[in-house]
């Protein structure tokens, strides 16, 4: 369990929707939320496949 406190100088927290008593966020989204950013704008990184053969 973690207890965090953050004061926002301007604006508000954009809090995630809670379903079944759980707020689901990726690590990147949680980091954005804790920084006071809009976590909804954070996109999951896409996996980049390495080429199997040269040009």
N, C-alpha and C positions, 0 to 999 in steps of 0.2 A: 504494500500500500504506500502511496506517495501523497503527500500533502503539498500543494504548490500554491503560491500566491503571486499575483502579477498585477501591477497597477497600469492601466492604460491612460496615457495623457490625453488622447483624443479618440473618439469613436467607441465602439463596443466590441465585445467578443462575438463572433459568429459561431455559436455553439452547435455541434452536430446533433442530429435527431437521435433520440434515445428510443430504442426498440427492445422490448423484453428486458428492460432495466440495464441495457448495455449500449454504450456509445462506441461504435466501431470506426477506428481511424488507422491509417497506415502510419508508420514511423515518421514519414515526411510530413503528413498532414498534422500529426500531433506537434511536431516541431514548429510548423507554421502557426498553429493555434497558440502555442506558448509564447511565440514571438509577437503575438497580437496581429498577425496577418490573416487574411481570409483563406482558411484552409481549403475551401471549396475550389480554389483556383490551382491547387497543387495537383499535378498529374503523376500517375504512377510511371516509373521508368519502363520503357519498352525494352524487351530483350533484343539485342542485336546479334544476328547470326553471323558467324565468321564465314567468309567465302571458302568453298571447298576446293576451288581450283583457280589459277591465275587467268585473267582476261581472256 
